Amino acid sequence: MKDMTDAFAPKPLVLEEFFSAPVRVEGTFLNVWSRVRLGIVIEIVPAWDGRVLSLDERFTYSDGTADHKVWRLEKTGAGTYAGSREDMIGTGRVWTEDSAVRLSYVLLLAGMGFTFDETMMLRDDATMYARSTVKKWGILIGRVELTMRRTS
């Protein structure tokens, strides 16, 4: 199997640079147990104040549901951030690793905590790919695959 990094830009991913313009996200969530696939579209409006990157996200799902969440990524050092969102349990860890950004966080969904481990990598200056695993009690529940494109 090819390494995910083979298809991506070799330069580092700096979140506040990529999210300096609105972003449209398209992708899917796959439940590995039921094999049900749910389409996802997210419109992101970012704001960077020099310390905190806010990502205002409007979700639309293929089952007709919609949601609105706001990520707050506070820069804590070179390539590291503390992440928070209104449905997050605790604080998410966000760090750069070569040309990737990795995220680890727990979201409260349907009254239960689910662990997300996410990797984001640039394809080019305007496109980023993200892949997440979703686990409960260490057991794989699903996978999320997203393509993010800057719209301006």
C-alpha positions in Angstrom: 0.0 0.0 0.0 1.3 3.5 -0.9 2.1 5.8 1.9 -0.4 8.6 2.2 2.3 11.2 1.9 3.3 10.2 -1.6 0.3 12.1 -3.2 0.7 15.3 -1.2 2.7 18.5 -1.3 6.1 18.1 0.5 5.8 21.5 2.2 4.6 21.9 5.8 0.9 22.4 6.5 0.4 25.6 8.5 -3.3 25.7 9.6 -3.6 29.5 9.9 -2.2 29.8 6.3 -4.5 27.2 4.8 -7.5 28.6 6.6 -6.9 32.2 5.6 -9.9 32.0 3.2 -13.3 30.2 3.3 -13.1 26.4 2.7 -15.6 24.0 1.3 -15.3 20.4 2.6 -16.8 17.3 1.0 -16.5 13.7 2.2 -18.0 10.7 3.9 -18.4 8.9 7.1 -18.3 5.1 6.8 -19.7 3.0 9.7 -17.4 0.0 9.5 -20.0 -2.2 11.3 -23.1 -1.5 9.3 -21.3 -0.4 6.1 -23.6 2.7 6.1 -22.0 5.7 4.3 -23.1 9.2 5.2 -22.2 12.1 2.9 -20.9 15.3 4.5 -20.6 18.9 3.2 -19.1 21.6 5.4 -18.8 25.3 4.7 -16.0 26.8 6.9 -15.5 30.5 7.6 -12.1 30.9 9.3 -10.8 33.8 11.5 -7.2 34.1 12.8 -6.4 36.7 15.5 -2.7 36.0 15.8 -3.3 33.5 18.6 -6.5 31.6 18.0 -7.8 30.1 14.8 -11.6 29.9 14.8 -13.3 27.7 12.3 -17.0 28.4 12.0 -18.4 25.2 10.4 -21.9 24.7 8.8 -22.5 21.0 8.2 -25.0 19.4 5.8 -25.4 15.6 5.8 -26.8 13.4 3.1 -29.6 12.2 5.4 -30.9 15.8 5.4 -29.7 16.8 8.9 -27.6 20.0 9.5 -25.4 21.2 12.3 -23.2 24.2 13.3 -20.0 24.0 15.3 -17.1 26.3 16.0 -13.5 25.0 16.4 -11.1 27.2 18.4 -7.5 26.2 17.9 -5.2 28.2 20.3 -1.6 28.2 19.2 0.5 26.9 22.1 3.9 26.8 20.4 5.6 26.2 17.1 3.3 23.8 15.3 1.1 23.0 18.3 -2.4 24.0 19.3 -5.0 23.3 22.0 -8.3 22.6 20.3 -11.8 23.0 21.7 -15.4 22.8 20.3 -18.7 22.9 22.1 -19.3 19.1 21.8 -15.7 18.2 22.8 -14.8 16.3 26.0 -11.6 17.9 27.3 -9.1 19.6 25.1 -8.0 18.3 21.7 -4.3 17.9 20.9 -3.2 19.4 17.5 0.4 19.2 16.3 2.4 19.3 13.1 4.4 16.3 12.0 6.5 16.9 8.9 4.0 17.9 6.2 1.0 16.7 8.1 -1.1 18.1 10.9 -2.4 15.5 13.4 -5.4 15.9 15.7 -6.6 13.8 18.6 -9.8 14.6 20.4 -13.0 13.2 21.9 -16.4 14.3 20.8 -19.7 13.8 22.6 -22.1 12.1 20.1 -25.5 10.6 21.0 -24.5 11.0 24.7 -21.3 9.0 24.4 -17.6 10.0 23.9 -16.0 8.9 20.6 -12.2 9.3 20.0 -11.2 10.9 16.7 -7.6 10.5 15.4 -7.2 12.7 12.3 -4.4 13.4 9.8 -4.6 16.4 7.5 -2.2 16.8 4.5 -1.9 19.4 1.7 -2.3 18.3 -1.9 -1.5 21.8 -3.1 -1.9 25.4 -1.8 -5.7 25.3 -2.2 -6.6 21.6 -1.4 -6.1 19.5 1.7 -7.1 15.9 2.5 -8.2 14.7 5.9 -8.6 11.1 7.1 -9.9 10.2 10.6 -10.6 7.0 12.5 -13.5 7.0 15.0 -13.3 4.7 18.0 -15.3 3.8 21.1 -13.5 1.9 23.9 -10.6 1.5 21.5 -12.8 -0.3 18.9 -12.9 1.0 15.4 -16.4 2.4 14.7 -15.9 4.3 11.5 -13.7 6.3 9.2 -14.1 9.9 7.9 -12.5 11.0 4.6 -12.7 14.7 3.6 -11.4 16.8 0.8 -11.0 20.5 1.7 -10.8 23.2 -0.9 -10.3 26.9 -0.4 -13.0 28.8 -2.2 -11.1 32.1 -2.7 
